[in-house]
Amino acid sequence: MDVVLDTIGGDTQRRSWQVLKRGGVLVSIVGPPSAEEAARHGVRVESFGANASPTQLAEIAKLVDAGSLKPIVDVVLPLSEARRAHEMSERGHGRGKIVLNV
């Protein structure tokens, strides 16, 4: 592969090194990949993240309230099942967000 976009991390990221060709790039949204591991495999690494400001979050809330933006929710769990939610997230649970009901 020329590029791997890692959205999970952990074991998934560790397996990603094996599928990248020399000169490829591993991009992670869950944390910076190891520069040492990248050098060992002859690939580049990048990390990508975003921080929303209160103004941006308020605008997103308006879009949701207006029905213009519809989040996809896979499952809603009580806060007492936060551990299960985290495990589901690590496994790549499927499509949609995991929501904890507080």
N, C-alpha and C positions, 0 to 999 in steps of 0.2 A: 504494500500500500504506500501511496505517496503521503497521505495525511490520515491521522487518527484523531478524532475529536472525542476526548474522554469526558463523559458526563457523570461517571460513577466513582472512579478512583479505586483504591485498594487493589484487589486481585485483578480486576479488569484492566487497570493501568499497567500492572506488572506483566500481564499477557500481551499487552499492546506492543511492547518492544519487539516481540518476535515477528510481528506481521509488517512492521515498517521496513521499507527498503532503505539502503544507504542513501543519505541525502534527504530522506523524508522528514516529516515534522509531526511531533506529538503535541497537540493542543489540549490543555485541560481547563475545565471550568470549575474544578473542585479543589485545586491546589497546584502549586508549581511542581512539575515533574523534576526528577533528579537530573541535574546537569552532568553528574558523573556517569550515570546510566546512559544518558544520551551520547556522551563521548565514546563510551564503550561500543555502542551500536552504530556510531557514525550518523546520527540524526540530530535535528534541532528540536528544541522544546520551547513552547510558549504557554503562558497561562492567560486566561481571560476571565474577567469578572466585571461586575457592574454594581455600583452603589446608587440606590435611588434616593433622591432628596425628598424631604417632606412635601414639597410642592409637586414633584413628579408623582408621588404616591397618592396625593389628593386628586390629581388629574386622572390617574388610573381608576381610583374609586368612583369618580364621576362617570367614567366610561362604562364601568361595570353596572352602576346604578341605572344608567340610561339604556342598558341592554346592548350597547355597541361592542362590548368586549365580554366574551363569555368564557370564563375559565372552565377547563375540563377537569372535573373532580372524579377520581377513580374510586376513592373510599373515604368515608368519614369515620374516625375512631375516637373513642373517649380518651382524655388525657392519660388515664391509667394504662392505656395501651401504647404509650409513646415508644417503648422499647420495640414492640412489634412493628410500629410504623417505621422506625429507623431500620430495622432488619429488612423490611419490604423495600425500602429505598435503596439499600445496599445491593439487593438482589436484582434491581431493575424490574420492579413490580409490574410494569405494564404502562398503559397510556393514561395520562392524567395525573393530577396532584393528589397527594395524601394529605388529608386535613385532620388536625387534632381539634376536637371540640372541647373548649375550656369552660 
